[in-house]
Amino acid sequence: MSEINQESLIKLIDRLNQYPIGLPDAPEIREFFSIYLDQEEMELASIFPFKETTSGELAKKVNWDEGKVLEVLERLAEKGTVVDFQMRGKEESDHRYWLLTPSVIGFVEFSLMKLRTGVPFKRIAEILESYESNHLWKEVFASKTQISRAVVGMDIPVTSRVLPIHEVESIIRASGGGAIQDCYCRQKKAIIGKDCKVATHKETCFSLSGKGSSFLIRRGYARAVGVDEMVEKVRELGKLGLIHVTDNVRERPAFLCNCCGCCCGLLRGSLEKEVKHSVSPSPFIITADKEKCNGCSLCTKKCQASALTLEQKRVAVAEDKCLGCGQCIRFCKKGALTLVARKHAPKIPKNENTKFIKIAWEKERFWGMMWQILKQKLG
């Protein structure tokens, strides 16, 4: 464990906890930082502003030589603690900017997505598993607006007046491709000896084209993947019964995950913590024809949201759990399951900014966040 200054540790936790989805203080997160970051990395990360910044601006703020700041920034980027990217101004050439990685989805997940020698990843995985189960879940699910939403799987028939196109494929094609990486949730479980019961952790999650996917590719967290390969891969994962989960926004979603009930931290909110729809459901819901059902129970075993049960040897649907992904339909040989439109479709935020503003407002963090951004603009 690194020798660290407790003041820097607390300052970093306080900084990250200012995000709409923060990292609340707890013994586990203190141990994680003590293992994962050294004193210089922790000190520099703790003084990051809310918006993107340059190495020169950070050097003035921390009172270090800019060369030293760049060295530490490189180490932080390799650990996924900060993201670097280029921006072009109207009257200037390309400049390199740095941004402190969001707590979730970001800081926590990146820590286990790129395994390296010399790092005690088993202990880190154990710490994060405990932290998520005992503390982080309350923070993630404390707002009415969810981080993510479920989408109907490819090749799933939908009974409705308006037949939707395959939304998953539409999201992928609109993105132009992106990056494919190992699943943080399943990788964490595998490290602590609890392999996923449904799928491998290798290359089962996607970052859609943008600054995030570019960073992940450049830093070795992921590899570039084109549209057609992504579509085919997602179709294969859907056949396993995994739920396709994307960013809870209408415009330019940033990620596409393929989630199981035994590992996914978001689904476990509903399954283990009784959070109603910890993932926002699709505009559809499953209905069951009890006359066609033969009670084989295959659909109940394959449902990753545990929304299907058998009652008197016939399938029953728990509406408060069903995410409307339709994956269970794949496994019903009797045609007893149908996906129909919900009476009240969930409202989806327009974009990433709208989503996080809503979450910050619901958690009463909005004005504090705006004040920090204003201070940065005023210098």
N, C-alpha and C positions, 0 to 999 in steps of 0.2 A: 504494500500500500504506500502511495506517495506521501511525502511530508508536505502537508498543505496548511495554509492559513485558514482557520475557521471563519474568519471575517469574509474572505474571498468566497468561500463555499456558500455561506448564507446569502451573500450578495448575488451570486449566480442563481441560486434557487429563487430568490425574490424577483430577479429579472425575468426568468423564464415563467414564473407564475403570474406575470402581468399579461401574458398572452390570453386571448379569449379561451383557449384550452391550455391551462398551465401545468406546472409540475409541483404539486403541493409538497411541502416539507414533510419528511418522514425519515426514520433511521435508514431505510433501504436506499432512498435516493441519495443520501449523504455518503453511504458506502459506495454506491455506484460511481459518483463523481470522484471520490477519493482514489478509486481504482483506475477509472477510465481517463481522467485528465490529470496533468501535472499542474503545479502551482502557476506557472506562466500562462498556460492555456486557460485555466480557470479564471485568472485575473483579467485576461483580455476578453474572454467571452462575456464576463459579467458587466462590462462597460459598453456593450453594443447598443446602439440606438434601435428604434423600432423599424426604421426604414433602411434601405441599402446605404452603405457608407464606403469610403475609400481607406486604404492603408494610411495615407497621410492624415486624414481626419482622426483615425484611431490613434496614431502616434502622438498627436497633440493632446488627445484626451487622456491617454495613459502615461504620457511623458516618457516615452521610449524612443529610441532611434527607429526610423521607418524600416530599416533593414531587419531589425529584430522583430518588428511587428509582422513583416512579411513571412519570416521564418515560422513564427508561431501560427500565423494564419494558415500556412501550408499544412502544418501538423493538424490543426483543427479541421481543415477541409478533408484530409485523409481519414479522419474519424467521423465525418458526417456532422460535425458540430456547427460548421458554417458552410454556406454555399457561395461559390464565386461565379461571376458571369460578366459578360461585356455589355456595355451600353454605349450608344452613339448619340451625342448631343448634336444640335443643329449647327453649332459653330465650333465643334471640336472633334478630334479623332476618337477612336475607340478607347474607352477607359474600363479598367477592371474594378468591379464593385463587389462588396462582400455583404452577406446578410446572415444573421444568426438564424439557424434552422428552427422552424416551429417545434414546439414541444411534441405535439401529436397532430397530424401524422408527420414525423420527421425525426427529431432528435433521438427519441427512444428507439424507433425502428431501425434507423441507420446503424446503431451501435452493434447490431448482430447480423447485419446483412452482408458484411464483408469480413470473413474470418481471416485472421492473420496470426502468425506465430508470435509467441512472447506475450500474449494477452490472455488472462484467465477467463475465457469466455464461459466456461461452465459456471463459475461463480457469478459472473455478470447475469447469465440467464436465470439462475436461481434467484438473484436479487430482484430482477425485473418481474419475474413471475409473482413473487411475493408482493412487490410494490403495486403491481396492477390489480391483484386480487384484493388487497387490503386498503389501498388508498386511491390509486389513479382512476379506478372505475367511477368513483363518486364525482370526480372532476370532469371526466369525459361525458358522462350522462346527466350533468347537472342543468342542462339547458333544454328548452322545448325543441329547439332546432337541432336536428341530428347532423353528425359529420358526414354520413354516407347514406346511400339509398340503394335498395335492391332493384334490379332490372330483370325483365322477363328474358329467359334463356333463349338462345337460338333454336329454331325449329320447333318451338313450343306453340301449339295451336291455341288461339284465343277466341272465345265466343263473345262478341260485342257488336254493336251497331257499326262501330268504326274499327276495322281491323288494323292494328298497329304494324308498322314495319319492324323488322328486328332491331330493337333499340341498341342492343349491344354492338351489333355490326355497324350500325349508323354512327355510334360514338367513336368506334375505332377508325372508320373511314374518314370521318370529319377531322380526326386528330392528325391523320397522315402518318401514323405509326408512332414509334417511341422507343421505350426501353423495356426489356424483360429482366426480372431479377428474382432472386430467391425470396420466398415468403418469410417475413420476419416471425410471424406467429408460429408457423410450423417448424421453422428452424430453431426457435427458442425451445420448443417442446422436445425436438430431437436431441438437442444438446444436453438436456437434463434427463434423457432416457425415456421419453414418452412420445414415441413416433406417432404421427398422424394415422388414424384408422382408415382414412379415405384416399389421401393423395400424398405424393412426395412434396417436400418443401422446395425442390429445385425448379427454378424458372416457372413459377406459377402466379406471379403478380406482375403488373404492368404499370409503368409511368407513361402517360401520354405526352406527345410532343410538346416541348416547352423548355424553359430554363431548368426545371427540375430533372427531366429526363436527360438533358444534355450534361448536366452536372454528374448524374449517376454513371453515365457512360464514360465520361472523361476520367472519373476518379475510381473506376474499376468496380463499382457496385452492381453494374448491370451491363448488358450488351445491347447494341442497337437492333431493332427488329422492325421489319416493314409491315405494312397493312395486312397483306395476304397471310403471312406467317402468323401474325397475331390473331387474325380471325380464325384460322385453322386450329391454333393452340387453344383458344378460348372454347371453341366448339368441342374439342376433345375433353377439356376439363368439365364442361357442362354435362357430358355423358356420364361422368362419375357421380353426378348429383350435386356438385359444388354450386353454391349460390354466387351469381355474378353481382358484385357490389362496386358501385362507383361513387365518385364525388357527389355530394348532395347539392348539385347546381345544374342549371339548364344549359349554360354556355361554357364551353371549353373545360369539361371535367379534367382533373389532373391525374387521376389514377383509375385503375380497374383491377380489382382483386377477385379472387375465386375462392370463396370461403367455406370452411367446414365448421360444424358445431363443436367439435372436440378441441379445436385450437384457436379459432378466430377470437381475438379480444373483443371485437364489436358484437359478434353474435353471443358471446358468453355473457354479455350484459343482460340479455333477456333470459338465457338459459340458466344462469347461476345466480344472478342478482335480482331477478324478477323486474327488470326494467322493461316496460311495455314498448315494444318496437324500438330497441336500441339502434337498429338500422331502420331508416325510413322505408316503409313498404312501397311496392310499385302501385300503380293505379288499379291493379287487378287483385282478385282473391280467388282461392280455390273453392269450388262447391263439389259435393260428393253425391252421387246417385247410389243410394243404399240398395236399390234393387239390382244394380249391376255388380256391386261389390261382392266378392266371394270370401272376404276376410283373410286373404293370404298374408297380409301385414307387411308386404314388401315396401309399400309406400311409406309406412310409418317408420321403418328402419332407415330409409334413404333420406327422409326429410331432415335437413340440417338445422331447421328452426324448431324442431319438435312440435310442429303445429298439427300433426295428424296422430290420432290414437284410434284404437278399436273399442267400440261400445257395442256390446251384444253381438260381437263378431262382425261388425260392420264399421267402415271407416267414418270418423267424425273429425270435423275441422274446428280448431280453436282460432277464431277470428282475430283475437288479440295477439296471436303469435304468428299467423300466416303472413309471409312477406310478399306473396304474390309473384314469386319467381317462376312458378310452374314446373320446376324440375321434377317434382313427384310424378307428373303425368307420364314421363318417360318410362316409368317402372310399373305402370298399371296396365296389365294385359287385358283387362275387361272393359276399359273405356269408362270407368266409373268416376274419373276426376276431370273437372272442366275448369278453365280459368275464365272468369267473367269480370266485368267492370265493377269496381267498388261504388257504393252509393256516394261516398265523399272521397275524392282523390286527394292525396296528400299534396300540400303546397311545396313547391321546390324553389328555393332561392335562385335569383337570376344568375349570379356569378359568385366567385370566391369572396370578393370584397363584401358583397351583400350577406353572404352566409356568416362570415366571421363578425360583421357588424351586429347582426341579429343575435349571435351567440354572446358577444360581449355585452350587448344591451340587456339580455336576459339574465346575465350573471352580475349586472351592475358594475361592469368594468369599462364601459364605453367611454365615459368622460375622462377617466384616468389614462386610458390609452390615447385618446385624442390630445390630452395635455402633453404626453411624452412626445408625440409626433410634432406638435406645435413647437415645443422647446427645441427639437432638432432643426426645424426649419428656420427658427430665429437665431440659431447658432449658439 
